[in-house]
């Protein structure tokens, strides 16, 4: 470069070049974090449930479920954990939802 970069600008440029090298698959010092999201659609389909049935049974808003399934958004880590629990224990979690709804009847809780 014609001009000498300041220390901060040089650090930014070095970081960008390192990111480019990483994307190209070259060894770098880039630290990456990978998140695995639960596949709501696959879980629901394995359970043989419609979207509305799954939504109602497990207390997940239908539009949220549809957004996850159409990849417009992803479940966060807590929602992913809930989906994986549903996958492993569908009957027990469905029963727990029913017990919770029944215990909340007569209050202002959302059903």
Backbone as CSV, one residue per row, in Angstrom:
resi,resn,N_x,N_y,N_z,CA_x,CA_y,CA_z,C_x,C_y,C_z
1,UNK,0.839,-1.177,0.000,0.000,0.000,0.000,0.884,1.240,0.000
2,UNK,0.376,2.274,-0.696,1.151,3.506,-0.803,1.289,4.173,0.555
3,UNK,0.219,4.174,1.316,0.252,4.788,2.638,0.497,3.723,3.691
4,UNK,1.193,4.105,4.729,1.384,3.183,5.845,0.093,3.148,6.667
5,UNK,-0.398,1.929,6.898,-1.634,1.773,7.669,-1.361,1.944,9.144
6,UNK,-2.347,2.484,9.816,-2.261,2.558,11.265,-2.357,1.141,11.836
7,UNK,-2.032,0.986,13.092,-2.028,-0.332,13.732,-3.414,-0.985,13.695
8,UNK,-4.453,-0.211,13.953,-5.799,-0.777,13.938,-6.204,-1.198,12.524
9,UNK,-5.936,-0.332,11.560,-6.283,-0.656,10.174,-5.524,-1.888,9.702
10,UNK,-4.265,-2.002,10.080,-3.466,-3.167,9.687,-4.024,-4.436,10.324
11,UNK,-4.463,-4.335,11.566,-5.073,-5.487,12.238,-6.345,-5.935,11.541
12,UNK,-7.153,-4.976,11.110,-8.388,-5.305,10.381,-8.054,-5.976,9.057
13,UNK,-7.107,-5.419,8.328,-6.698,-5.995,7.051,-6.141,-7.403,7.233
14,UNK,-5.316,-7.595,8.249,-4.772,-8.930,8.526,-5.894,-9.920,8.837
15,UNK,-6.872,-9.472,9.613,-8.003,-10.338,9.950,-8.814,-10.720,8.726
16,UNK,-9.051,-9.762,7.852,-9.786,-10.048,6.621,-9.025,-11.033,5.736
17,UNK,-7.723,-10.829,5.603,-6.920,-11.754,4.795,-6.917,-13.155,5.398
18,UNK,-6.871,-13.244,6.710,-6.916,-14.545,7.371,-8.270,-15.222,7.146
19,UNK,-9.346,-14.441,7.200,-10.678,-14.996,6.943,-10.787,-15.515,5.512
20,UNK,-10.219,-14.787,4.562,-10.231,-15.223,3.163,-9.478,-16.538,3.014
21,UNK,-8.339,-16.651,3.645,-7.557,-17.891,3.592,-8.353,-19.054,4.193
22,UNK,-9.037,-18.779,5.281,-9.849,-19.814,5.934,-10.963,-20.300,5.005
23,UNK,-11.651,-19.356,4.364,-12.739,-19.706,3.449,-12.205,-20.541,2.287
24,UNK,-10.994,-20.263,1.863,-10.381,-21.022,0.766,-9.896,-22.402,1.222
25,UNK,-10.023,-22.680,2.517,-9.631,-23.989,3.038,-8.166,-24.090,3.415
26,UNK,-7.482,-22.988,3.442,-6.064,-22.987,3.804,-5.924,-22.924,5.321
27,UNK,-4.843,-23.497,5.849,-4.653,-23.462,7.309,-4.600,-22.015,7.810
28,UNK,-5.260,-21.785,8.923,-5.248,-20.450,9.514,-5.458,-20.577,11.011
29,UNK,-5.366,-19.435,11.658,-5.580,-19.407,13.105,-7.032,-19.050,13.446
30,UNK,-7.905,-19.060,12.451,-9.301,-18.698,12.666,-9.963,-19.712,13.586
31,UNK,-10.656,-19.214,14.573,-11.406,-20.073,15.486,-12.853,-20.077,15.027
32,UNK,-13.407,-21.247,14.857,-14.791,-21.342,14.400,-15.641,-22.039,15.446
33,UNK,-16.903,-21.679,15.448,-17.881,-22.321,16.310,-19.007,-22.810,15.408
34,UNK,-19.357,-24.062,15.540,-20.418,-24.633,14.724,-21.598,-24.980,15.623
35,UNK,-22.760,-24.499,15.240,-23.975,-24.828,15.969,-24.792,-25.802,15.136
36,UNK,-25.304,-26.807,15.777,-26.177,-27.763,15.108,-27.591,-27.505,15.609
37,UNK,-28.481,-27.218,14.678,-29.869,-26.963,15.030,-30.679,-28.237,14.835
38,UNK,-31.669,-28.429,15.679,-32.575,-29.559,15.517,-33.349,-29.388,14.217
39,UNK,-33.608,-30.477,13.538,-34.382,-30.455,12.301,-35.844,-30.714,12.655
40,UNK,-36.577,-29.642,12.876,-37.964,-29.740,13.332,-38.820,-30.550,12.368
41,UNK,-38.627,-30.342,11.081,-39.441,-31.048,10.095,-39.186,-32.548,10.150
42,UNK,-37.915,-32.941,10.213,-37.585,-34.365,10.265,-38.148,-35.013,11.532
43,UNK,-38.045,-34.316,12.650,-38.567,-34.847,13.913,-40.084,-35.017,13.816
44,UNK,-40.752,-33.967,13.328,-42.215,-34.030,13.194,-42.640,-35.153,12.255
45,UNK,-41.956,-35.272,11.131,-42.318,-36.315,10.166,-42.062,-37.712,10.724
46,UNK,-40.967,-37.888,11.484,-40.714,-39.204,12.103,-41.820,-39.578,13.073
47,UNK,-42.420,-38.576,13.682,-43.522,-38.826,14.617,-44.857,-38.984,13.895
48,UNK,-44.858,-38.750,12.585,-46.074,-38.915,11.795,-47.155,-37.907,12.117
49,UNK,-46.751,-36.680,12.436,-47.703,-35.647,12.832,-47.767,-34.535,11.792
50,UNK,-48.936,-33.924,11.670,-49.069,-32.730,10.837,-48.428,-31.558,11.584
51,UNK,-48.210,-30.465,10.860,-47.663,-29.281,11.520,-48.586,-28.781,12.624
52,UNK,-49.863,-28.723,12.335,-50.799,-28.193,13.347,-50.882,-29.117,14.562
53,UNK,-50.844,-30.423,14.330,-50.887,-31.382,15.441,-49.628,-31.267,16.302
54,UNK,-48.477,-31.175,15.661,-47.198,-31.050,16.379,-47.184,-29.746,17.178
55,UNK,-47.627,-28.672,16.534,-47.671,-27.366,17.184,-48.550,-27.400,18.428
56,UNK,-49.735,-27.942,18.281,-50.698,-28.019,19.385,-50.191,-28.935,20.503
57,UNK,-49.680,-30.089,20.129,-49.246,-31.074,21.117,-48.093,-30.575,21.971
58,UNK,-47.138,-29.884,21.332,-45.916,-29.507,22.048,-45.812,-28.020,22.377
59,UNK,-46.884,-27.270,22.122,-46.906,-25.865,22.525,-45.958,-24.974,21.749
60,UNK,-45.725,-25.303,20.491,-44.861,-24.491,19.638,-45.773,-23.724,18.687
61,UNK,-45.673,-22.401,18.653,-46.529,-21.650,17.731,-46.376,-22.155,16.292
62,UNK,-47.490,-22.304,15.604,-47.488,-22.862,14.253,-46.598,-22.062,13.311
63,UNK,-46.660,-20.726,13.385,-45.828,-19.930,12.478,-44.341,-20.106,12.779
64,UNK,-43.993,-20.311,14.041,-42.598,-20.570,14.404,-42.140,-21.893,13.808
65,UNK,-42.957,-22.933,13.964,-42.637,-24.244,13.403,-42.481,-24.154,11.889
66,UNK,-43.390,-23.453,11.231,-43.311,-23.315,9.776,-42.042,-22.579,9.359
67,UNK,-41.666,-21.548,10.090,-40.427,-20.834,9.781,-39.204,-21.734,9.931
68,UNK,-39.186,-22.564,10.968,-38.077,-23.502,11.138,-38.033,-24.492,9.982
69,UNK,-39.196,-25.045,9.650,-39.240,-26.072,8.612,-38.888,-25.517,7.236
70,UNK,-39.218,-24.273,6.991,-38.920,-23.669,5.687,-37.587,-22.932,5.701
71,UNK,-36.839,-23.095,6.782,-35.487,-22.548,6.937,-35.425,-21.021,6.854
72,UNK,-36.557,-20.374,7.183,-36.538,-18.916,7.261,-35.874,-18.479,8.562
73,UNK,-35.898,-19.371,9.541,-35.200,-19.156,10.808,-34.833,-20.531,11.354
74,UNK,-34.021,-20.523,12.398,-33.600,-21.776,13.028,-33.987,-21.739,14.497
75,UNK,-34.286,-22.896,15.067,-34.527,-22.910,16.515,-33.236,-22.539,17.237
76,UNK,-33.331,-21.756,18.291,-32.127,-21.452,19.057,-31.699,-22.701,19.830
77,UNK,-30.656,-22.584,20.618,-30.120,-23.769,21.288,-31.105,-24.367,22.280
78,UNK,-31.878,-23.521,22.967,-32.865,-24.026,23.917,-33.996,-24.738,23.180
79,UNK,-34.489,-24.128,22.105,-35.563,-24.756,21.324,-35.066,-26.048,20.682
80,UNK,-33.815,-26.065,20.229,-33.253,-27.296,19.665,-33.230,-28.404,20.713
81,UNK,-32.839,-28.053,21.930,-32.818,-29.051,23.003,-34.228,-29.585,23.254
82,UNK,-35.231,-28.703,23.220,-36.621,-29.122,23.404,-37.050,-30.052,22.275
83,UNK,-36.705,-29.715,21.034,-37.057,-30.566,19.897,-36.394,-31.933,20.002
84,UNK,-35.136,-31.968,20.417,-34.454,-33.262,20.569,-35.090,-34.080,21.693
85,UNK,-35.532,-33.391,22.751,-36.233,-34.101,23.831,-37.552,-34.667,23.312
86,UNK,-38.274,-33.892,22.499,-39.510,-34.391,21.884,-39.211,-35.625,21.041
87,UNK,-38.128,-35.565,20.288,-37.753,-36.708,19.444,-37.523,-37.963,20.287
88,UNK,-36.872,-37.793,21.427,-36.551,-38.942,22.285,-37.719,-39.381,23.165
89,UNK,-38.532,-38.437,23.606,-39.604,-38.737,24.568,-40.925,-38.091,24.144
90,UNK,-41.414,-38.374,22.956,-42.600,-37.658,22.456,-43.845,-37.834,23.322
91,UNK,-44.109,-39.047,23.768,-45.309,-39.295,24.564,-45.227,-38.570,25.907
92,UNK,-44.094,-38.699,26.573,-43.948,-38.092,27.899,-44.038,-36.568,27.830
93,UNK,-43.454,-35.978,26.813,-43.493,-34.515,26.706,-44.902,-34.057,26.336
94,UNK,-45.567,-34.791,25.459,-46.961,-34.474,25.138,-47.836,-34.541,26.376
95,UNK,-47.640,-35.568,27.203,-48.414,-35.700,28.446,-48.090,-34.567,29.412
96,UNK,-46.832,-34.177,29.485,-46.443,-33.062,30.363,-47.103,-31.767,29.909
97,UNK,-47.193,-31.557,28.598,-47.870,-30.369,28.079,-49.342,-30.366,28.486
98,UNK,-49.987,-31.534,28.394,-51.403,-31.648,28.783,-51.558,-31.344,30.278
99,UNK,-50.691,-31.940,31.103,-50.763,-31.682,32.546,-50.589,-30.196,32.836
100,UNK,-49.654,-29.568,32.150,-49.403,-28.137,32.374,-50.622,-27.310,31.961
101,UNK,-51.178,-27.610,30.790,-52.361,-26.866,30.343,-53.524,-27.052,31.313
102,UNK,-53.716,-28.284,31.785,-54.806,-28.560,32.725,-54.589,-27.832,34.048
103,UNK,-53.358,-27.747,34.503,-53.090,-27.073,35.764,-53.250,-25.565,35.644
104,UNK,-53.147,-25.056,34.406,-53.279,-23.621,34.176,-54.699,-23.229,33.830
105,UNK,-55.612,-24.187,33.647,-56.986,-23.833,33.259,-57.604,-22.974,34.347
106,UNK,-58.365,-22.008,33.891,-58.979,-21.087,34.841,-58.105,-19.893,35.150
107,UNK,-56.904,-19.830,34.554,-56.040,-18.665,34.747,-55.906,-17.939,33.425
108,UNK,-55.106,-16.917,33.409,-54.890,-16.134,32.193,-53.783,-16.724,31.320
109,UNK,-53.328,-17.935,31.616,-52.247,-18.538,30.839,-52.697,-18.802,29.410
110,UNK,-51.762,-18.732,28.505,-52.041,-19.058,27.099,-52.176,-20.560,26.939
111,UNK,-53.119,-20.984,26.167,-53.315,-22.424,25.936,-52.617,-22.851,24.681
